[in-house]
Amino acid sequence: MDTTNFRSRLLQRERLVGTIISIPAPALAEMCADAGFDWLFLDMEHGALDLHDVEQIAQAVNGRCACVVRVPSNDRVWIGRVLDLGVSGIIVPQVNSADEAQRAVAAAKYPPQGTRGVGTGRASRYGARLSEYLAHANDETAVIAQIEHVDAVRNVEHIAQVGGVDGFMIGPFDLSGSFGKPGHFEEDDVQAAITRVRDVALARQMPVSVFCPTVEQAQRVQHEGYTLLLVSADNLLFGRAARALLEALRS
């Protein structure tokens, strides 16, 4: 497991700053760890990462910051295979009901809390520390439900009551799309939905996150109670730096 005790820090609602890794280049993740990020969002849903990429990134980071993987879907096999790689937790997309939240938790936790199968991958040091890993994995594995659909907003209080759901990740792009307004985050109904999810989480003292493309947005949301900060992404960071360099040279 990562040595950063991510789940404990998450549940204490410590401010944790992360960014998205979507490009299968372990060196980029290693540089982010060296820079001091608390956690990295490894994107298997929309990024180009596969299981081998996730394992290589986790090896490159080597416990210096937490690796949390957005799995491709709320699927028991996917969740188990990802966690066998020794990451700190999962982000589960499109959790729209309490039943779906319970399914995600069950897939991430070993019996009796869940139904996760036992493997001997990197998480247990390839089987060498299996007993030790099994004894602590349920307590150290974070499960974050992604709230990104109008149905999830309607059911958010029930989702929050599911034991083992450690926090919410608001997905503003898909959420606005579920209102028929993709990318129009400023619309009143989309903003009201985001606020409702945040308020339910804060009322239950649950950590909550929302993707912030810019530093300015991240600075604003942390004053609104968001503690799991997700700022920019590898492609956005590099693209902006490249454009700024060229603009400076050509001006």
C-alpha positions as CSV (number, residue, x, y, z in Angstrom):
1,M,0.0,0.0,0.0
2,D,1.1,3.6,-0.4
3,T,2.7,4.9,2.8
4,T,0.9,8.2,2.7
5,N,-2.1,6.9,4.8
6,F,-4.4,8.5,2.2
7,R,-7.7,7.2,3.6
8,S,-7.0,8.4,7.1
9,R,-6.1,11.8,5.9
10,L,-9.1,11.9,3.6
11,L,-11.5,11.0,6.4
12,Q,-10.0,13.6,8.7
13,R,-10.8,16.1,5.9
14,E,-7.2,17.3,5.6
15,R,-6.6,19.4,2.6
16,L,-5.2,17.1,0.0
17,V,-4.0,18.6,-3.4
18,G,-4.0,16.3,-6.4
19,T,-4.0,16.4,-10.2
20,I,-5.1,14.1,-13.0
21,I,-2.7,11.7,-14.7
22,S,-4.2,10.6,-18.0
23,I,-1.1,10.1,-20.1
24,P,0.7,6.7,-19.8
25,A,4.1,8.2,-18.8
26,P,5.3,7.2,-15.4
27,A,7.9,9.9,-15.5
28,L,5.1,12.5,-15.4
29,A,3.6,11.0,-12.3
30,E,7.1,10.8,-10.7
31,M,7.6,14.5,-11.4
32,C,4.3,15.3,-9.7
33,A,5.3,13.3,-6.7
34,D,8.6,15.1,-6.5
35,A,6.7,18.4,-6.8
36,G,4.8,17.6,-3.6
37,F,1.3,16.6,-4.7
38,D,-0.6,14.8,-2.0
39,W,-2.4,12.5,-4.4
40,L,-2.7,11.6,-8.1
41,F,-6.0,10.8,-9.9
42,L,-5.1,8.1,-12.3
43,D,-7.8,8.1,-15.0
44,M,-8.7,4.7,-16.5
45,E,-12.1,5.9,-17.6
46,H,-11.2,8.6,-20.0
47,G,-7.4,8.6,-20.0
48,A,-5.1,6.2,-22.0
49,L,-4.1,4.2,-18.9
50,D,-4.4,0.5,-18.7
51,L,-3.5,-1.8,-15.8
52,H,0.1,-2.1,-16.8
53,D,0.4,1.7,-16.9
54,V,-1.2,2.1,-13.5
55,E,1.2,-0.4,-12.0
56,Q,4.2,1.4,-13.6
57,I,3.0,4.7,-12.3
58,A,2.5,3.3,-8.8
59,Q,6.0,1.9,-8.9
60,A,7.5,5.2,-10.1
61,V,5.7,7.2,-7.4
62,N,6.8,4.6,-4.8
63,G,4.5,5.7,-2.0
64,R,5.6,9.4,-2.0
65,C,2.1,10.4,-2.8
66,A,-1.2,8.5,-3.0
67,C,-2.4,7.0,-6.3
68,V,-6.1,6.9,-6.6
69,V,-7.6,5.3,-9.7
70,R,-10.8,6.1,-11.4
71,V,-11.8,2.7,-12.6
72,P,-13.5,2.3,-16.0
73,S,-16.8,1.2,-14.5
74,N,-18.5,0.0,-11.3
75,D,-17.4,-3.5,-11.9
76,R,-16.1,-6.1,-9.4
77,V,-13.4,-7.5,-11.6
78,W,-12.1,-4.1,-12.6
79,I,-12.1,-2.8,-9.0
80,G,-10.3,-5.9,-7.7
81,R,-7.6,-5.9,-10.4
82,V,-6.9,-2.2,-9.8
83,L,-6.6,-2.6,-6.1
84,D,-4.3,-5.6,-6.5
85,L,-1.8,-3.1,-8.0
86,G,-1.3,-1.5,-4.6
87,V,-3.0,1.9,-5.0
88,S,-4.6,3.9,-2.2
89,G,-8.1,3.7,-3.4
90,I,-10.6,4.0,-6.2
91,I,-12.9,6.6,-7.7
92,V,-16.1,5.0,-9.1
93,P,-17.8,6.8,-12.0
94,Q,-21.6,7.2,-12.4
95,V,-22.7,6.2,-8.9
96,N,-26.3,7.1,-9.2
97,S,-28.0,5.2,-6.3
98,A,-27.3,3.7,-2.9
99,D,-27.4,0.2,-4.5
100,E,-24.7,1.2,-6.9
101,A,-22.6,2.7,-4.1
102,Q,-23.0,-0.5,-2.1
103,R,-21.8,-2.6,-5.0
104,A,-18.7,-0.5,-5.3
105,V,-17.9,-0.8,-1.6
106,A,-18.5,-4.5,-1.7
107,A,-16.1,-4.9,-4.6
108,A,-13.4,-2.9,-2.9
109,K,-13.5,-4.6,0.5
110,Y,-12.6,-8.2,1.6
111,P,-15.1,-10.3,3.5
112,P,-16.9,-10.0,5.8
113,Q,-17.3,-6.3,4.7
114,G,-17.4,-7.0,1.0
115,T,-16.8,-9.6,-1.7
116,R,-13.3,-8.7,-3.0
117,G,-11.4,-11.7,-4.2
118,V,-7.8,-12.4,-3.0
119,G,-5.0,-11.9,-5.4
120,T,-1.2,-11.9,-5.0
121,G,-0.2,-8.8,-7.0
122,R,1.9,-5.8,-6.1
123,A,-0.5,-4.7,-3.2
124,S,0.7,-7.7,-1.1
125,R,4.3,-7.5,-2.4
126,Y,3.4,-10.3,-4.9
127,G,2.2,-12.6,-2.1
128,A,5.1,-12.1,0.2
129,R,3.1,-10.0,2.6
130,L,-0.4,-11.3,1.9
131,S,-1.5,-11.9,5.5
132,E,-0.3,-8.4,6.5
133,Y,-2.1,-6.8,3.5
134,L,-5.3,-8.7,4.2
135,A,-5.3,-7.5,7.8
136,H,-5.2,-3.8,6.9
137,A,-6.5,-3.5,3.3
138,N,-10.2,-2.7,4.3
139,D,-9.1,0.1,6.6
140,E,-6.6,1.6,4.2
141,T,-8.5,1.4,0.9
142,A,-10.5,4.6,0.0
143,V,-13.7,4.4,-1.9
144,I,-14.9,7.6,-3.5
145,A,-18.2,7.8,-5.3
146,Q,-18.4,10.1,-8.4
147,I,-21.6,12.1,-8.4
148,E,-22.0,13.2,-12.0
149,H,-25.7,12.7,-13.0
150,V,-29.0,14.3,-12.0
151,D,-30.2,10.9,-10.7
152,A,-27.2,10.8,-8.3
153,V,-28.0,14.3,-7.1
154,R,-31.6,13.2,-6.3
155,N,-30.3,10.2,-4.4
156,V,-27.3,11.8,-2.8
157,E,-28.5,11.6,0.8
158,H,-29.1,7.8,0.4
159,I,-25.7,7.4,-1.3
160,A,-24.0,9.3,1.6
161,Q,-25.6,6.8,4.1
162,V,-23.8,3.8,2.5
163,G,-21.2,2.5,4.9
164,G,-17.7,2.4,3.2
165,V,-18.3,5.4,0.9
166,D,-15.5,7.7,2.1
167,G,-16.3,10.8,0.0
168,F,-17.8,12.3,-3.1
169,M,-16.2,13.5,-6.3
170,I,-18.4,15.8,-8.2
171,G,-18.0,15.5,-12.0
172,P,-19.2,18.8,-13.4
173,F,-18.9,17.9,-17.1
174,D,-21.1,14.8,-17.1
175,L,-23.4,16.4,-14.5
176,S,-24.1,19.4,-16.7
177,G,-24.6,16.9,-19.6
178,S,-27.2,15.1,-17.7
179,F,-29.2,18.3,-17.6
180,G,-28.8,18.6,-21.3
181,K,-26.3,21.4,-21.0
182,P,-22.8,19.8,-21.4
183,G,-20.1,22.2,-20.3
184,H,-22.5,24.9,-19.1
185,F,-21.6,24.8,-15.4
186,E,-22.8,28.3,-14.8
187,E,-26.5,27.4,-15.4
188,D,-28.6,27.8,-12.3
189,D,-29.8,24.2,-12.1
190,V,-26.3,22.8,-12.6
191,Q,-24.9,25.1,-9.9
192,A,-27.8,24.2,-7.6
193,A,-27.0,20.5,-8.1
194,I,-23.3,21.0,-7.3
195,T,-24.2,23.0,-4.2
196,R,-26.7,20.3,-3.0
197,V,-24.1,17.5,-3.2
198,R,-21.5,19.7,-1.4
199,D,-24.0,20.6,1.4
200,V,-25.1,16.9,1.9
201,A,-21.4,15.9,2.2
202,L,-20.5,18.7,4.6
203,A,-23.6,18.0,6.8
204,R,-22.3,14.4,7.2
205,Q,-18.7,15.6,7.6
206,M,-17.7,13.7,4.4
207,P,-14.9,14.9,2.2
208,V,-16.0,16.3,-1.1
209,S,-14.2,17.2,-4.3
210,V,-14.9,18.8,-7.6
211,F,-12.6,19.1,-10.6
212,C,-11.0,22.5,-10.9
213,P,-9.3,23.3,-14.3
214,T,-7.5,26.3,-12.8
215,V,-5.7,27.3,-9.6
216,E,-8.2,30.2,-9.2
217,Q,-11.1,27.8,-9.1
218,A,-9.3,25.5,-6.6
219,Q,-8.6,28.5,-4.4
220,R,-12.3,29.4,-4.4
221,V,-13.7,26.0,-3.7
222,Q,-11.4,25.3,-0.8
223,H,-13.1,28.2,0.9
224,E,-16.5,26.6,0.3
225,G,-15.6,23.4,2.3
226,Y,-14.0,21.2,-0.4
227,T,-11.0,19.4,1.1
228,L,-10.0,16.9,-1.6
229,L,-8.7,19.3,-4.2
230,L,-8.3,18.1,-7.8
231,V,-6.6,20.8,-9.9
232,S,-5.8,20.6,-13.6
233,A,-4.4,17.6,-15.4
234,D,-1.1,16.5,-17.0
235,N,-2.3,17.4,-20.5
236,L,-3.6,20.8,-19.4
237,L,-0.5,21.6,-17.4
238,F,1.8,20.8,-20.2
239,G,-0.3,22.5,-22.9
240,R,-0.6,25.7,-20.9
241,A,3.1,25.8,-20.2
242,A,3.9,25.2,-23.9
243,R,1.6,27.9,-25.1
244,A,2.9,30.4,-22.5
245,L,6.5,29.7,-23.6
246,L,5.7,30.3,-27.2
247,E,3.6,33.4,-26.5
248,A,6.5,34.9,-24.4
249,L,9.0,34.2,-27.1
250,R,6.8,35.5,-30.0
251,S,5.5,38.6,-28.3
